[in-house]
Structure formats: structure tokens, C-alpha cells
Amino acid sequence: MTRSNEYQTDVLVVGTGPMGATTALALATYGVRVHVVNRYNWTANTPRAHITNQRAVEVLRDLGVEEEARREATPWEWMGDTLFTTSLAGPEIARLRTWGTGDERIGDYLQASPGALLDLPQDKMEPLLVRNAAARGAVLSFNTEYLGHEQDATGVTVMLRDLSSGREYQMRARYLVGADGAKSKIMDDAGLKLEGQLARAATAYVLFKADLTRYVAHRPSILYWVVTSNAAFGEIGMGLLRAVEPWTQWIAGWGFDMSKGEPDFSPEEVTRRIRLLVGDPDLDVEIKTTSTWYVNQAHAPVYSKGRVFCGGDAVHRHPPSSGLGSNTCMQDAFNLAWKLAFVVKGHAGERLLDSYTLERAPVGAQIVKRANQSRLDYGPLNQCFRDPKSPDPVAAGLESLADSGSEGIARRAALAEALKLKNYEFNAQGVELNQRCVSAAVLPDRDNVEEVWKRDPQLYVQPTTRPGAKLPHAWLVGSDGRRISTLDVVGKGRFSLVTGIAGQAWVNAAKELNLPFLNTVVIGSPSAQDLYATWQGLREIEEAGALLVRPDGVVAWRHHGAAADSAQAKRELELALASLLDRTVRITESA
């Protein structure tokens, strides 16, 4: 490869999946030159990932596309009554209120975030992100294959091939982002390794059209689990019907034995399976596509090498259980993009980028473990539905489940406990929102007392302004009388200094610093009134104290009490920002 100091772009992103497209959208929004390549003609051609959890919705919100996403999505209230049934037409076994829609949990979800969950399949999410990235200045090249790269002290030279013409060419960028999926060539080329196991189980997926309104409109959900004696369903032990377009487009899924080769995808067998799951032997079915995917349990302990950064499915590979896949990919992007932008614009030194692996790799390891455990947690449910000593285990198990004697009592009690366990898959708000960043891009409190969890940290959110945590959501009232979230007054590609009416010294200090990347928020001022007094109960600092909130909404530093005067406040801010952003000179000198 030949090298040049002429950059065609600041950041080259390979891949337009949730991680790549979100990276491109964020960078374009922040005013950074970004070029995106994709070897395919367009974005995802199947629904794939779909659950969009509250943290991912907050990313969409900050990037200004939440409302557009909601217009295309299945709404939160239709996501909730996950069924366990013998078929859609047959007797139900159990229901579970999921994704925070149940009476016991809905308040937790409403309090923790300004954005409700939504269900937006990947073949809708990706185009939405890409369209908006292009509208904001991102350059996109489809039918373009990544071939390899070579990095040096000042940039990355990337080899590409135009698949339409066969022409090979080079592109020079300051940084390369590998969002090229679960078979990432960039990961391999950079020498980044995975830990864990690939392809430990397998699942067949069939996208089909059928009008199932009469079976589900009165009990809306996006997931229907089917237990039947007439088919084997692999590791989970159940078949799945997933609503893609309520209630006419669906995915049918079932496990298969990899040792026996690929599943039978003949139209006759696929139709038979779908009719079995629905419980309608005469159902009119239009088969659209068939595919297989494999259950992985692997993650990368290191996400970057020099000027090359990987994210998304390239670095954490796991089944869709718990709905963590695309959400984590988008959050990888949101974490990385602002850091790249700050370095490219000269607001930060390059060591800021070291924080990406330190903050995101633990999350990747966590969600890989959680998604695989969620599959194993179907075991106790299956024990309630089955009697392994019987020639027909499911029929005998369900008969025992309905028995009025001691056997039935014991099975129903076990079923109740097994359903509680599934909350760790379907109502695990803590898994989604309790991440804590630990890196040089976060300055812990001087006493650095270890956090004490008041409730189960997988199930429940613990709002806090501790450095490393996401800024808590609280409803404020703007100058026009409309409600706005605390998350709405921070972010947007800038650091935010958050204080109260009594924190005038901090306000004065920020004005003196006059930094282009620092926004000042005074909660209690006409533009951010704490009329509900909710923020007062969440802030964990005095009204005259201060928080520094990163562009990704993470609290980077806090000062619990008032500054003695504006001069002290200025010194504190300068020191904090210089440390957080790897500045070797005074920030005010280059502002």
C-alpha cells in the first residue's frame, strides 16, 4: 500500500449495521467527515434484531431521530403479554408481562427514562439511521468491499473494491471503525481476538406472511412461545412466533441439531411447522425467506488496535435472548463517536480513545453472558411442561400441570417460580441501564466509596450521579411550559456543566473558559425548571455543586458542594477537563 498524508475522510466506517450506521449518524451530527462503506447493495434485508430498549431509545433521542423511529415501530404497549402456549389456537399455559409493561414494573420504566421501549426491526432501523447520516453529510458507498488496511503514526490506509466495476482503490482516513459484523475481517486484520465459544447451538428462522389477527389482536405481544409434542425445538425446547408487522408478517423459529446438517426448508415442511405453531392446519402461508443462525457465546476483551476500533457484533457475539444485540451495538457507537469527534476536532488528546475498550468491553462480556443464560433459564419452564417418564412428555406434563392433586399443586408452584426467573430476560431494566464506566474518561469522587446496590442490579435501575453512571432522568419544565428530560438538556455532542441556581460561581467559570464544546445548564432557571422537585431528590450533590456530563450522557465528574468563588470553580473545571480529555496544555489556551 502507498501512504499519503492527504485524508479523504476523518473516519472510515465499514458496515451499516446498528453499530456502523449509528457511528456514522453521530459523527455526521457532530460535524466530522465520515465515509461509510458496505459490501452489499443496501442495508439489512431481513428483520433480524428488533427490541429497542430504553438506553438505545435515548441514543436515538439525542441524535434527533426518536420520533421518526416511533412512527415506524410497534409501540411499547403492544410488546408485553409474552405467551407460553400449546399453539396460537390452542390452550395457553402461562403469560408473562414483559418489557416493563406489567403493573409491577411499568412505574420503574417510566421513572428511569424519558423514552419508552419500541420494537423496530433491523430492516427498518438501519435505513432510518443511514438516511439521516447521509442527510447530515456522511458519504456512503454501497457495493464496496473492504479488503485490508495498514495503519501508521498518522492514519490508516484502507484497501477497498468497488464490486460493481471490480476496481480496487485506497482510501486514507485518520481512523478506521470496524462494524463489519460477526465475521469481522477487520477484527482479524487488526489481530483482535475473541474469547468463548462459537456456534454451540443452531436455530432455523422463517419469515412468512399470514394474517393471524384473530389469534393475537386481543393479547398483543411480539413473542409467542409454543410447546408441543409434535416437534423438537432444540436447546430452548419451544418454538417461536415473532410478530414483525402486527399481525400479518411473522418469523417462525425453532432449534435444530447441527450434527444432522441443515434443517429441512422445503415449502411443505416449513408450512407444516408454521401451521403446527399456529394450530391451524389450513392456514394460508406465504413463505418469504428461510435462514439459519448459530448461538455464539464469545466476546473480545480488547476492542481496538492503534487507530482501528471495532464494535457491535464484531466484538460481542451472542443469541438474541434478552434483546440486547442491536442495543449494545448502538451504545458502542454512541460511546466511540463523541471520543473520535473530540480527538479529530482537537478538543482532546488521543489517549481519550483508550477509554473505549475499558468502558465497553465489560459491557460486551456482561451481555454475552446474560443472553446465553437467558436461554438456559428456559430449563425450569420446560420441566413444568414435561414429564420425561412418559411416552408423550409434553401431553403428560401439561395434564399433570392441570391436576387438582399434589402433583398439580407442586407443578403450578414450580411454574410460578420459573416465570419469575424469566424476568431476568424480559424485565431486566437494570441490565440495560445500570452500566458504570470505569476509565480515565471518568474522574471518581475523591473518597471513591464503592456503590451499594439497594435492589437487584439486573432487574432494577439505580439512578445516581456517581461518575461513570448515566445521568438520571428527571422531568423538568422548559421556558415554554413543556416537559423536558434532564437528558434533553445535555448531550448533543458537547460536555455539559450542570449546576443549580446557587451555583453561579460555576456558571461564571464556564463563561470565562468559553469552550466551544462546553454547555452550561442551570437547573432551576426558566429554561430548566425543577417544578416537580424530582431532580432535587436525585442529584446527590448540593444545589451549588456541579456535574460534568459527557456527550454520551455519562457523568464524568462531580463537585458535591459550592466553589469558594469563580476563580476556584474555573481551576476545578480546568483540571477536570484536562484530565478527562487528555490535554497536556491548559484548555483555555486552545479554546
C-alpha positions as CSV (number, residue, x, y, z in Angstrom):
1,M,0.0,0.0,0.0
2,T,1.1,3.5,-0.6
3,R,0.8,6.1,2.2
4,S,-0.3,9.6,2.0
5,N,-0.9,12.4,4.5
6,E,-3.9,13.5,2.5
7,Y,-7.0,12.3,4.2
8,Q,-10.1,11.6,2.1
9,T,-12.1,11.4,5.3
10,D,-11.5,11.7,9.0
11,V,-13.3,8.4,9.9
12,L,-13.9,5.4,7.6
13,V,-16.7,3.1,8.9
14,V,-17.0,-0.4,7.4
15,G,-20.6,-1.7,7.8
16,T,-24.0,-0.2,8.0
17,G,-25.5,-2.4,10.8
18,P,-26.7,-0.8,14.0
19,M,-23.1,0.0,15.2
20,G,-21.8,1.3,11.9
21,A,-24.9,3.3,11.0
22,T,-25.2,4.8,14.5
23,T,-21.5,5.8,14.4
24,A,-21.9,7.4,11.0
25,L,-25.0,9.3,12.2
26,A,-23.4,10.5,15.4
27,L,-20.2,11.6,13.6
28,A,-22.1,13.4,10.9
29,T,-24.2,15.1,13.5
30,Y,-21.1,16.3,15.3
31,G,-19.7,17.7,12.1
32,V,-17.0,15.1,11.5
33,R,-16.1,13.9,8.0
34,V,-17.2,10.3,7.9
35,H,-17.3,7.8,5.0
36,V,-19.2,4.6,5.3
37,V,-18.8,1.5,3.1
38,N,-21.0,-1.6,2.8
39,R,-20.3,-4.6,0.6
40,Y,-24.0,-5.0,-0.1
41,N,-26.4,-3.1,-2.3
42,W,-28.3,-1.7,0.7
43,T,-28.9,-2.2,4.4
44,A,-30.4,-5.3,6.2
45,N,-32.7,-7.3,4.0
46,T,-34.4,-9.2,6.9
47,P,-35.9,-8.1,10.2
48,R,-33.1,-9.6,12.4
49,A,-32.8,-7.6,15.7
50,H,-35.9,-5.7,16.8
51,I,-36.2,-4.9,20.5
52,T,-35.1,-1.3,21.1
53,N,-34.5,-0.8,24.8
54,Q,-34.6,2.5,26.7
55,R,-30.9,3.2,26.5
56,A,-30.9,2.8,22.7
57,V,-34.0,5.0,22.5
58,E,-32.1,7.6,24.5
59,V,-29.4,7.4,21.8
60,L,-32.0,7.9,19.1
61,R,-33.4,10.8,21.1
62,D,-30.1,12.5,21.5
63,L,-29.4,12.2,17.8
64,G,-32.8,13.6,16.9
65,V,-34.4,10.6,15.3
66,E,-36.6,9.1,18.1
67,E,-39.9,10.3,16.8
68,E,-39.1,9.0,13.3
69,A,-38.3,5.6,14.8
70,R,-41.6,5.6,16.8
71,R,-43.6,6.2,13.6
72,E,-42.2,3.0,12.1
73,A,-42.1,0.8,15.2
74,T,-44.5,-1.4,17.0
75,P,-45.4,0.6,20.1
76,W,-44.4,-0.4,23.7
77,E,-48.0,-1.2,24.8
78,W,-48.2,-4.0,22.1
79,M,-45.0,-5.7,23.2
80,G,-46.0,-7.0,26.5
81,D,-48.0,-10.2,27.0
82,T,-45.5,-12.9,26.2
83,L,-47.3,-16.1,25.8
84,F,-46.4,-19.7,26.6
85,T,-49.0,-21.8,24.8
86,T,-49.6,-25.1,23.0
87,S,-50.3,-23.1,19.8
88,L,-51.9,-19.8,19.0
89,A,-55.2,-21.6,18.5
90,G,-54.7,-24.0,21.4
91,P,-54.8,-23.8,25.2
92,E,-52.5,-21.3,26.9
93,I,-50.1,-22.4,29.6
94,A,-48.8,-19.1,31.0
95,R,-48.3,-15.5,30.3
96,L,-45.6,-13.1,31.4
97,R,-45.8,-9.3,31.3
98,T,-42.6,-8.3,29.6
99,W,-40.5,-5.3,28.6
100,G,-41.7,-3.4,31.6
101,T,-45.4,-3.3,30.6
102,G,-46.7,-5.1,33.6
103,D,-48.4,-3.4,36.6
104,E,-45.5,-4.3,38.9
105,R,-42.8,-2.7,36.7
106,I,-44.3,-0.1,34.5
107,G,-43.6,2.6,37.0
108,D,-39.9,1.7,37.1
109,Y,-39.6,2.1,33.4
110,L,-41.5,5.4,33.3
111,Q,-39.3,6.8,36.1
112,A,-36.0,5.7,34.6
113,S,-36.1,7.2,31.2
114,P,-38.0,9.7,29.0
115,G,-38.3,7.1,26.2
116,A,-40.5,4.0,26.2
117,L,-39.2,0.9,24.5
118,L,-40.2,0.2,21.0
119,D,-40.0,-2.7,18.6
120,L,-38.2,-1.7,15.3
121,P,-36.9,-4.5,13.1
122,Q,-33.4,-4.1,11.8
123,D,-34.5,-3.7,8.2
124,K,-36.3,-0.5,9.3
125,M,-33.8,0.7,11.8
126,E,-30.8,0.6,9.6
127,P,-32.3,2.6,6.7
128,L,-33.5,5.2,9.2
129,L,-30.0,5.7,10.6
130,V,-28.4,5.7,7.2
131,R,-30.8,8.2,5.6
132,N,-30.3,10.6,8.5
133,A,-26.5,10.1,8.4
134,A,-26.4,10.9,4.7
135,A,-28.7,13.9,5.1
136,R,-26.2,15.3,7.7
137,G,-23.2,14.9,5.5
138,A,-22.0,11.3,5.8
139,V,-20.7,9.9,2.5
140,L,-21.9,6.3,1.8
141,S,-20.5,3.8,-0.7
142,F,-22.6,0.6,-1.2
143,N,-21.4,-2.4,-3.2
144,T,-17.9,-1.7,-1.8
145,E,-15.8,-4.4,-0.2
146,Y,-13.2,-3.9,2.5
147,L,-10.0,-5.7,1.5
148,G,-7.5,-4.8,4.1
149,H,-5.7,-1.9,5.9
150,E,-2.4,-0.6,7.0
151,Q,-2.0,1.9,9.8
152,D,0.9,4.2,10.7
153,A,1.5,7.0,13.1
154,T,-0.8,9.5,11.4
155,G,-3.6,7.5,9.8
156,V,-5.0,4.3,8.2
157,T,-4.7,3.4,4.6
158,V,-7.6,1.1,3.6
159,M,-7.9,-1.0,0.5
160,L,-11.4,-1.2,-1.0
161,R,-13.0,-2.8,-4.0
162,D,-15.9,-1.4,-6.0
163,L,-18.0,-4.6,-6.6
164,S,-19.9,-3.0,-9.5
165,S,-16.7,-2.4,-11.6
166,G,-14.1,-4.5,-9.8
167,R,-11.9,-1.5,-9.4
168,E,-9.6,-1.6,-6.4
169,Y,-8.5,1.6,-4.7
170,Q,-7.2,3.1,-1.5
171,M,-8.7,5.5,1.0
172,R,-6.8,7.4,3.6
173,A,-8.5,8.1,6.9
174,R,-7.4,9.2,10.4
175,Y,-9.3,6.4,12.0
176,L,-11.0,3.1,10.9
177,V,-14.1,1.7,12.5
178,G,-14.8,-2.0,12.0
179,A,-18.5,-2.5,12.2
180,D,-18.4,-5.4,9.8
181,G,-20.4,-7.9,11.8
182,A,-19.9,-11.4,13.3
183,K,-17.4,-12.5,10.7
184,S,-15.3,-9.3,11.0
185,K,-12.3,-9.2,8.7
186,I,-11.2,-6.0,10.3
187,M,-11.0,-7.8,13.7
188,D,-8.8,-10.5,12.1
189,D,-6.6,-8.0,10.3
190,A,-6.1,-5.9,13.4
191,G,-5.1,-9.0,15.4
192,L,-8.0,-8.7,17.9
193,K,-9.1,-12.0,19.4
194,L,-12.4,-13.4,20.8
195,E,-12.8,-15.4,24.0
196,G,-15.5,-18.0,24.3
197,Q,-17.4,-20.5,22.0
198,L,-18.9,-20.0,18.6
199,A,-21.8,-22.0,17.1
200,R,-22.7,-24.0,20.2
201,A,-26.3,-24.4,19.0
202,A,-28.4,-23.5,15.9
203,T,-31.8,-22.1,15.1
204,A,-33.9,-22.1,11.9
205,Y,-35.8,-18.8,11.1
206,V,-38.5,-18.4,8.5
207,L,-40.0,-15.1,7.5
208,F,-43.6,-15.5,6.4
209,K,-46.8,-13.7,5.8
210,A,-50.1,-14.8,7.3
211,D,-53.0,-12.9,8.9
212,L,-53.0,-14.1,12.5
213,T,-55.1,-11.2,13.8
214,R,-57.9,-13.4,15.2
215,Y,-55.4,-15.3,17.3
216,V,-53.4,-12.4,18.8
217,A,-55.0,-9.0,18.5
218,H,-56.8,-9.4,21.9
219,R,-53.4,-10.4,23.6
220,P,-50.8,-8.4,21.7
221,S,-47.2,-9.3,22.0
222,I,-44.1,-9.6,19.8
223,L,-43.1,-13.1,21.1
224,Y,-45.3,-16.2,21.4
225,W,-43.6,-19.4,22.7
226,V,-45.1,-22.7,21.6
227,V,-44.8,-26.0,23.5
228,T,-45.9,-29.1,21.5
229,S,-45.3,-32.8,21.4
230,N,-45.2,-32.9,17.6
231,A,-41.8,-31.3,17.0
232,A,-38.3,-31.0,18.6
233,F,-37.3,-27.4,19.2
234,G,-33.6,-27.7,20.3
235,E,-32.0,-26.0,23.3
236,I,-34.9,-23.8,24.3
237,G,-37.4,-26.6,23.9
238,M,-40.1,-24.4,22.4
239,G,-41.0,-23.0,19.0
240,L,-41.3,-19.2,18.5
241,L,-43.6,-17.0,16.6
242,R,-42.4,-13.4,16.5
243,A,-44.5,-10.6,15.2
244,V,-42.7,-8.4,12.7
245,E,-45.6,-6.4,11.2
246,P,-48.6,-6.8,13.6
247,W,-50.4,-9.0,12.7
248,T,-49.6,-10.1,9.2
249,Q,-45.8,-10.6,8.9
250,W,-44.1,-13.1,11.2
251,I,-40.9,-15.1,11.9
252,A,-41.2,-18.7,12.9
253,G,-38.2,-20.1,14.8
254,W,-37.1,-23.5,16.1
255,G,-33.8,-25.1,17.1
256,F,-32.2,-27.9,15.1
257,D,-29.4,-30.4,15.6
258,M,-26.3,-29.2,13.8
259,S,-24.8,-32.7,13.8
260,K,-27.5,-33.7,11.4
261,G,-26.9,-30.9,8.9
262,E,-29.1,-28.1,7.7
263,P,-32.8,-28.1,8.6
264,D,-35.4,-29.2,6.1
265,F,-36.5,-25.9,4.4
266,S,-38.8,-27.5,1.8
267,P,-42.0,-25.5,1.4
268,E,-44.0,-28.5,2.6
269,E,-42.0,-28.9,5.8
270,V,-41.9,-25.2,6.6
271,T,-45.6,-24.8,6.0
272,R,-46.3,-27.8,8.3
273,R,-44.2,-26.3,11.0
274,I,-45.8,-22.9,10.8
275,R,-49.3,-24.4,10.9
276,L,-48.3,-26.5,13.9
277,L,-47.1,-23.5,15.8
278,V,-50.3,-21.5,14.9
279,G,-52.6,-24.5,15.5
280,D,-54.4,-24.0,12.2
281,P,-54.0,-26.9,9.7
282,D,-55.5,-24.9,6.9
283,L,-53.6,-21.6,7.4
284,D,-52.8,-19.7,4.3
285,V,-49.0,-19.1,4.5
286,E,-46.7,-17.1,2.2
287,I,-43.1,-18.0,2.8
288,K,-40.7,-15.1,2.2
289,T,-37.2,-16.3,3.3
290,T,-35.5,-19.0,5.2
291,S,-32.3,-18.8,7.1
292,T,-30.3,-20.2,10.0
293,W,-28.3,-18.6,12.7
294,Y,-25.9,-20.0,15.3
295,V,-25.8,-19.5,19.1
296,N,-22.5,-17.9,20.0
297,Q,-21.0,-17.2,23.4
298,A,-17.9,-15.1,22.7
299,H,-16.6,-11.6,23.3
300,A,-13.4,-9.6,22.7
301,P,-11.5,-8.4,25.7
302,V,-9.9,-5.6,23.6
303,Y,-11.8,-3.6,21.0
304,S,-9.1,-1.5,19.4
305,K,-5.6,-1.6,17.9
306,G,-4.0,1.8,17.4
307,R,-6.2,3.8,15.0
308,V,-8.6,0.9,14.4
309,F,-11.7,0.5,16.5
310,C,-14.2,-2.4,16.3
311,G,-17.7,-2.7,17.8
312,G,-21.1,-4.3,17.5
313,D,-21.4,-7.9,16.5
314,A,-17.7,-8.0,15.7
315,V,-16.8,-7.9,19.4
316,H,-19.7,-9.4,21.2
317,R,-21.5,-12.5,19.6
318,H,-24.5,-14.0,21.3
319,P,-28.1,-15.1,20.7
320,P,-31.0,-12.6,20.6
321,S,-32.3,-13.7,24.0
322,S,-32.8,-10.7,26.3
323,G,-33.0,-8.4,23.3
324,L,-29.5,-6.9,23.9
325,G,-27.9,-7.2,20.5
326,S,-28.6,-4.1,18.4
327,N,-29.0,-2.1,21.5
328,T,-25.4,-2.8,22.7
329,C,-24.2,-2.2,19.1
330,M,-25.8,1.3,19.1
331,Q,-24.3,2.1,22.5
332,D,-20.8,1.0,21.4
333,A,-21.2,3.6,18.6
334,F,-22.5,6.3,20.9
335,N,-19.6,5.8,23.3
336,L,-17.0,5.8,20.5
337,A,-18.3,8.6,18.2
338,W,-18.0,11.5,20.6
339,K,-14.5,10.5,21.5
340,L,-13.4,10.3,17.9
341,A,-15.1,13.7,17.2
342,F,-13.3,15.3,20.1
343,V,-9.9,14.0,19.0
344,V,-10.4,14.9,15.4
345,K,-11.5,18.4,16.3
346,G,-8.6,18.9,18.6
347,H,-10.6,19.1,21.8
348,A,-8.9,16.0,23.3
349,G,-5.7,14.1,23.1
350,E,-5.6,10.6,21.6
351,R,-5.4,8.8,24.9
352,L,-9.1,9.6,25.3
353,L,-9.7,6.8,22.8
354,D,-8.1,4.3,25.2
355,S,-11.3,4.6,27.3
356,Y,-13.4,3.0,24.6
357,T,-12.3,-0.6,25.3
358,L,-12.1,0.0,29.0
359,E,-15.7,1.1,29.1
360,R,-17.4,-1.1,26.5
361,A,-15.6,-4.5,26.8
362,P,-17.0,-5.2,30.2
363,V,-20.5,-4.4,28.9
364,G,-19.9,-6.8,25.9
365,A,-18.8,-9.6,28.3
366,Q,-21.9,-9.0,30.5
367,I,-24.5,-9.1,27.7
368,V,-22.9,-12.2,26.1
369,K,-23.2,-14.0,29.5
370,R,-26.7,-12.7,30.1
371,A,-28.1,-13.6,26.7
372,N,-26.8,-17.2,26.9
373,Q,-28.0,-17.6,30.5
374,S,-31.5,-16.4,29.3
375,R,-31.6,-19.4,27.0
376,L,-30.6,-21.8,29.8
377,D,-33.3,-20.3,32.0
378,Y,-36.0,-21.9,29.9
379,G,-35.0,-25.2,31.5
380,P,-37.1,-24.8,34.6
381,L,-40.1,-23.8,32.5
382,N,-39.7,-26.9,30.3
383,Q,-39.6,-29.1,33.5
384,C,-43.0,-27.7,34.4
385,F,-44.4,-28.5,30.9
386,R,-43.0,-32.0,30.6
387,D,-43.0,-35.5,32.2
388,P,-39.8,-37.2,30.9
389,K,-41.0,-40.6,32.0
390,S,-44.0,-40.5,29.7
391,P,-44.0,-41.6,26.0
392,D,-45.5,-38.1,25.3
393,P,-43.7,-35.9,27.8
394,V,-45.5,-32.7,26.9
395,A,-49.0,-34.1,26.9
396,A,-48.3,-35.8,30.2
397,G,-46.6,-32.8,31.7
398,L,-49.5,-30.5,30.8
399,E,-52.0,-33.0,32.2
400,S,-50.1,-33.0,35.5
401,L,-49.9,-29.2,35.5
402,A,-53.7,-29.1,35.4
403,D,-54.1,-31.9,38.1
404,S,-56.1,-30.9,41.2
405,G,-53.9,-33.1,43.4
406,S,-50.5,-32.7,45.0
407,E,-48.7,-33.2,41.7
408,G,-50.6,-30.3,40.1
409,I,-50.1,-28.1,43.1
410,A,-46.3,-28.7,43.0
411,R,-46.1,-28.1,39.3
412,R,-48.0,-24.9,39.4
413,A,-45.9,-23.6,42.2
414,A,-42.8,-24.5,40.2
415,L,-44.2,-22.8,37.2
416,A,-44.7,-19.5,39.2
417,E,-41.0,-19.7,40.2
418,A,-39.9,-20.5,36.7
419,L,-41.8,-17.4,35.3
420,K,-40.1,-15.2,37.9
421,L,-36.8,-16.4,36.6
422,K,-37.7,-15.2,33.1
423,N,-37.9,-11.7,34.4
424,Y,-34.1,-11.7,34.1
425,E,-34.6,-11.9,30.3
426,F,-37.8,-9.9,29.8
427,N,-37.9,-7.3,32.6
428,A,-34.1,-6.8,33.2
429,Q,-34.1,-3.0,33.2
430,G,-31.0,-2.9,35.3
431,V,-29.0,-4.9,32.7
432,E,-30.0,-2.3,30.2
433,L,-29.4,0.9,32.2
434,N,-27.1,0.2,35.1
435,Q,-23.8,0.3,33.2
436,R,-20.9,2.0,35.0
437,C,-18.0,3.4,33.0
438,V,-14.5,3.0,34.6
439,S,-11.7,4.6,32.7
440,A,-9.6,7.8,32.6
441,A,-12.6,9.5,30.9
442,V,-14.3,9.4,34.3
443,L,-13.0,11.0,37.5
444,P,-14.3,9.2,40.5
445,D,-15.2,11.1,43.7
446,R,-12.3,11.8,45.9
447,D,-13.5,9.3,48.5
448,N,-14.4,6.8,45.8
449,V,-16.7,4.8,48.1
450,E,-18.0,1.6,46.4
451,E,-21.5,1.7,45.2
452,V,-24.1,-0.2,47.3
453,W,-26.9,-1.7,45.3
454,K,-30.3,-1.3,47.0
455,R,-32.1,-3.8,44.8
456,D,-31.2,-6.5,42.3
457,P,-28.9,-4.6,39.8
458,Q,-30.0,-6.8,36.9
459,L,-33.7,-6.2,37.4
460,Y,-33.9,-2.6,38.8
461,V,-32.3,0.7,37.8
462,Q,-30.4,2.6,40.4
463,P,-30.3,6.2,39.4
464,T,-27.2,8.1,40.6
465,T,-25.0,11.0,39.6
466,R,-21.9,9.0,40.6
467,P,-19.2,9.5,38.0
468,G,-19.4,6.7,35.5
469,A,-23.2,6.3,35.6
470,K,-25.7,7.7,33.1
471,L,-27.2,11.0,34.2
472,P,-30.5,10.2,35.9
473,H,-33.7,11.1,34.1
474,A,-36.0,13.6,35.7
475,W,-38.7,15.7,34.2
476,L,-38.0,19.4,34.1
477,V,-40.2,22.2,32.6
478,G,-38.8,24.4,29.9
479,S,-39.5,28.1,29.3
480,D,-42.5,27.2,27.0
481,G,-44.1,25.2,29.8
482,R,-43.4,21.9,28.1
483,R,-41.8,19.0,29.9
484,I,-38.2,18.2,29.0
485,S,-35.9,15.5,30.4
486,T,-32.6,16.1,32.2
487,L,-31.3,14.1,29.3
488,D,-32.6,16.6,26.8
489,V,-30.6,19.5,28.2
490,V,-27.2,17.6,28.0
491,G,-25.5,15.7,25.2
492,K,-25.8,16.8,21.6
493,G,-22.1,16.3,21.1
494,R,-21.0,18.5,23.9
495,F,-19.9,18.3,27.5
496,S,-22.4,19.9,29.9
497,L,-21.8,21.6,33.2
498,V,-24.9,21.0,35.3
499,T,-25.5,23.1,38.4
500,G,-28.3,24.9,40.3
501,I,-29.4,28.4,40.8
502,A,-27.0,28.7,43.7
503,G,-24.1,27.6,41.6
504,Q,-23.4,30.9,39.9
505,A,-19.6,30.5,40.5
506,W,-19.6,27.5,38.1
507,V,-21.7,29.5,35.6
508,N,-19.2,32.4,35.7
509,A,-16.3,30.0,35.4
510,A,-17.7,28.3,32.3
511,K,-18.2,31.7,30.7
512,E,-14.6,32.6,31.4
513,L,-13.4,29.4,29.9
514,N,-15.5,30.0,26.8
515,L,-15.0,26.4,25.5
516,P,-16.8,25.6,22.2
517,F,-17.6,22.1,23.5
518,L,-18.9,23.0,26.9
519,N,-22.6,23.7,27.5
520,T,-23.9,25.2,30.8
521,V,-27.2,24.0,32.3
522,V,-28.7,25.7,35.4
523,I,-31.5,23.6,36.8
524,G,-34.0,25.9,38.3
525,S,-33.5,28.6,35.6
526,P,-36.5,29.5,33.4
527,S,-35.3,27.1,30.6
528,A,-34.9,24.1,33.0
529,Q,-37.3,24.4,36.0
530,D,-37.4,21.7,38.6
531,L,-41.1,22.2,39.2
532,Y,-41.7,18.6,40.2
533,A,-38.7,18.8,42.6
534,T,-37.7,15.4,41.2
535,W,-34.1,16.4,40.3
536,Q,-33.6,17.7,43.8
537,G,-34.2,14.2,45.1
538,L,-31.9,12.6,42.5
539,R,-28.9,14.9,42.1
540,E,-26.9,13.7,45.2
541,I,-25.0,17.0,45.3
542,E,-25.8,20.3,46.8
543,E,-27.7,22.8,44.7
544,A,-24.4,24.9,44.4
545,G,-22.4,21.8,43.4
546,A,-21.7,20.8,39.8
547,L,-21.7,17.9,37.4
548,L,-19.7,17.4,34.2
549,V,-21.7,15.3,31.9
550,R,-20.1,13.8,28.7
551,P,-21.7,13.9,25.3
552,D,-23.0,10.4,25.8
553,G,-24.9,11.3,28.9
554,V,-22.4,9.7,31.3
555,V,-21.4,11.7,34.4
556,A,-17.7,12.3,34.1
557,W,-17.0,14.3,37.3
558,R,-18.9,15.9,40.2
559,H,-18.2,18.5,42.8
560,H,-20.5,18.0,45.8
561,G,-20.6,21.5,47.2
562,A,-20.2,25.1,46.2
563,A,-17.0,26.5,44.9
564,A,-15.5,29.3,47.1
565,D,-15.6,31.7,44.2
566,S,-15.5,31.8,40.4
567,A,-11.7,31.5,40.3
568,Q,-11.7,28.2,42.3
569,A,-14.6,26.9,40.1
570,K,-12.5,27.8,37.0
571,R,-9.5,25.9,38.3
572,E,-11.6,22.9,39.2
573,L,-13.2,22.8,35.8
574,E,-9.9,23.2,34.0
575,L,-8.2,20.4,35.9
576,A,-11.2,18.1,35.5
577,L,-11.5,18.7,31.7
578,A,-7.7,18.5,31.2
579,S,-7.6,15.1,32.9
580,L,-10.8,13.8,31.2
581,L,-9.8,14.9,27.7
582,D,-6.0,14.1,27.9
583,R,-5.0,17.7,27.4
584,T,-1.3,18.4,28.1
585,V,-1.8,22.2,27.9
586,R,-4.3,24.5,29.5
587,I,-7.6,24.1,27.8
588,T,-8.1,27.9,27.8
589,E,-5.0,28.3,25.6
590,S,-6.6,26.5,22.6
591,A,-10.2,27.3,23.1
